[in-house]
Amino acid sequence: MVLEIVGALLTGGLVLWLVFQPIVAPAPTNEPVEPEPAEETRRGVALLALKEIEFDRATGKLSDTDFETLKARYTDDALLALREEEGQERRMAAADPDQLIADRLQTLRSAKAAGAAVPPSCPSCGPRPEADALFCSNCGSTLAAAAFCSSCGSSLLPDSRFCSGCGTARAA
């Protein structure tokens, strides 16, 4: 009888160990984790869309004809975005950094002088490429809309009622 009790306890202990062992010490996975592309970029949106339609097709939510149509569309978008990024990288690598900075300054100054909207600027990251952004796509902080005088193009302080450069009343 003692032998049966000891056998039952050993069997019960083995079962409990087999059940709780994966919870206590999970086995390491050797599968490489594929990073998610950034959603803000055109390339990232197209790649995520391709991933989603493949999942939808695998789960039966998308027919084969719809899948082929969407796959062709998003593949073209992703390839076009990749080519544009590659072209920009080549231009940036080939161009003189001082010339790139001078061109960017000229663009910003001409926008100010014309009274056009200037891209928003993050206090920590600098000017952002998204003209209609409310938050910085890099750090997430709120972007203050830059205001410029319609007469002289000087930047206006957020709480000012008059331009500090020419004295013109600020438009409401």
C-alpha positions as CSV (number, residue, x, y, z in Angstrom):
1,M,0.0,0.0,0.0
2,V,2.9,2.4,0.8
3,L,4.3,1.6,-2.6
4,E,1.0,2.6,-4.3
5,I,0.9,5.9,-2.5
6,V,4.5,6.7,-3.4
7,G,3.8,5.8,-7.0
8,A,0.7,8.0,-7.1
9,L,2.5,10.9,-5.5
10,L,5.4,10.6,-8.0
11,T,2.9,10.4,-11.0
12,G,1.0,13.4,-9.7
13,G,4.2,15.4,-9.2
14,L,5.3,14.5,-12.7
15,V,1.9,15.6,-14.2
16,L,2.0,18.9,-12.3
17,W,5.6,19.5,-13.4
18,L,4.7,18.8,-17.1
19,V,1.7,21.1,-16.9
20,F,3.4,24.1,-15.1
21,Q,6.9,23.9,-16.6
22,P,6.0,25.8,-19.8
23,I,4.4,28.6,-17.7
24,V,7.3,28.8,-15.2
25,A,10.2,28.6,-17.8
26,P,9.0,29.0,-21.4
27,A,11.3,27.6,-24.1
28,P,13.2,30.3,-26.0
29,T,12.1,30.7,-29.6
30,N,14.7,30.8,-32.4
31,E,12.4,32.4,-34.9
32,P,13.6,35.8,-36.1
33,V,11.2,38.6,-35.3
34,E,10.4,40.7,-38.4
35,P,10.1,44.4,-37.5
36,E,7.0,46.1,-38.5
37,P,7.5,48.8,-41.1
38,A,6.6,52.4,-40.0
39,E,3.0,53.1,-40.9
40,E,3.6,56.8,-41.6
41,T,5.6,56.3,-44.7
42,R,4.0,55.4,-48.1
43,R,6.2,52.3,-48.3
44,G,5.1,51.2,-44.8
45,V,1.5,51.6,-45.6
46,A,1.8,49.5,-48.8
47,L,3.8,46.8,-47.0
48,L,1.3,46.6,-44.1
49,A,-1.6,46.4,-46.6
50,L,0.1,43.5,-48.4
51,K,0.5,41.7,-45.2
52,E,-3.1,42.3,-44.2
53,I,-4.5,41.1,-47.5
54,E,-2.4,37.9,-47.3
55,F,-3.8,37.3,-43.9
56,D,-7.4,38.0,-45.1
57,R,-6.9,35.6,-48.0
58,A,-5.5,32.9,-45.7
59,T,-8.5,33.2,-43.3
60,G,-11.0,33.2,-46.2
61,K,-12.1,36.8,-45.8
62,L,-10.9,37.7,-49.3
63,S,-11.5,35.9,-52.6
64,D,-8.7,35.0,-55.0
65,T,-9.7,37.6,-57.6
66,D,-9.9,40.4,-55.0
67,F,-6.6,39.3,-53.6
68,E,-4.9,39.4,-56.9
69,T,-6.3,42.9,-57.7
70,L,-5.3,44.3,-54.3
71,K,-1.9,42.6,-54.4
72,A,-1.1,44.2,-57.8
73,R,-2.2,47.6,-56.5
74,Y,-0.3,47.5,-53.2
75,T,2.8,45.9,-54.8
76,D,2.9,48.8,-57.3
77,D,2.5,51.3,-54.5
78,A,5.3,49.7,-52.5
79,L,7.7,49.5,-55.5
80,L,7.0,53.1,-56.4
81,A,7.6,54.3,-52.8
82,L,10.9,52.2,-52.7
83,R,12.1,53.8,-55.9
84,E,11.3,57.3,-54.7
85,E,13.1,56.6,-51.4
86,E,16.1,55.2,-53.3
87,G,16.1,58.2,-55.6
88,Q,16.0,60.6,-52.7
89,E,18.9,58.7,-51.0
90,R,21.0,58.9,-54.2
91,R,20.3,62.6,-54.5
92,M,21.2,63.2,-50.9
93,A,24.4,61.1,-51.1
94,A,25.5,62.9,-54.3
95,A,24.6,66.4,-53.3
96,D,26.7,68.7,-51.2
97,P,25.3,68.9,-47.6
98,D,25.8,72.7,-47.6
99,Q,23.9,73.0,-50.8
100,L,21.0,70.9,-49.5
101,I,20.8,73.1,-46.4
102,A,20.9,76.2,-48.5
103,D,18.1,74.9,-50.8
104,R,15.9,74.0,-47.8
105,L,16.5,77.5,-46.2
106,Q,15.6,79.1,-49.6
107,T,12.4,77.1,-49.8
108,L,11.4,78.0,-46.3
109,R,12.2,81.7,-46.8
110,S,10.3,81.9,-50.1
111,A,7.3,80.3,-48.4
112,K,7.4,82.9,-45.6
113,A,7.7,85.8,-48.1
114,A,4.8,84.5,-50.2
115,G,2.7,84.1,-47.0
116,A,2.4,80.4,-47.9
117,A,2.0,77.7,-45.2
118,V,5.4,76.6,-43.9
119,P,5.7,73.0,-42.8
120,P,5.3,72.7,-39.0
121,S,8.3,72.5,-36.8
122,C,8.9,70.3,-33.8
123,P,10.8,72.0,-30.9
124,S,13.1,68.9,-30.5
125,C,13.2,67.4,-34.0
126,G,13.0,70.4,-36.3
127,P,10.8,70.9,-39.4
128,R,8.6,68.0,-40.3
129,P,7.8,66.9,-43.9
130,E,4.0,66.6,-43.2
131,A,2.4,69.9,-43.9
132,D,-0.9,69.1,-42.1
133,A,0.6,67.3,-39.1
134,L,-0.6,68.2,-35.6
135,F,1.9,66.0,-33.8
136,C,5.6,65.1,-34.6
137,S,5.9,61.8,-36.4
138,N,9.2,61.2,-34.8
139,C,8.7,62.0,-31.1
140,G,4.9,62.6,-30.8
141,S,5.1,66.1,-29.3
142,T,2.5,68.7,-30.3
143,L,3.6,70.9,-33.3
144,A,3.0,74.6,-33.0
145,A,1.7,76.1,-36.2
146,A,4.2,78.7,-37.3
147,A,2.6,82.1,-38.0
148,F,4.2,84.7,-40.2
149,C,3.4,88.4,-40.9
150,S,1.6,88.8,-44.2
151,S,3.4,92.1,-44.8
152,C,7.1,91.4,-44.1
153,G,7.2,87.6,-43.6
154,S,8.8,87.8,-40.1
155,S,7.7,85.1,-37.7
156,L,5.0,86.1,-35.2
157,L,5.1,85.2,-31.5
158,P,2.1,83.0,-30.5
159,D,0.5,85.6,-28.2
160,S,1.5,88.8,-30.1
161,R,-1.1,91.1,-31.6
162,F,1.4,93.0,-33.7
163,C,4.3,92.1,-35.9
164,S,7.6,92.7,-34.2
165,G,9.3,93.4,-37.5
166,C,7.0,96.0,-39.1
167,G,4.3,96.7,-36.5
168,T,1.4,95.5,-38.7
169,A,-1.7,94.2,-36.8
170,R,-1.9,90.5,-36.7
171,A,-4.8,89.0,-38.7
172,A,-7.4,87.4,-36.5
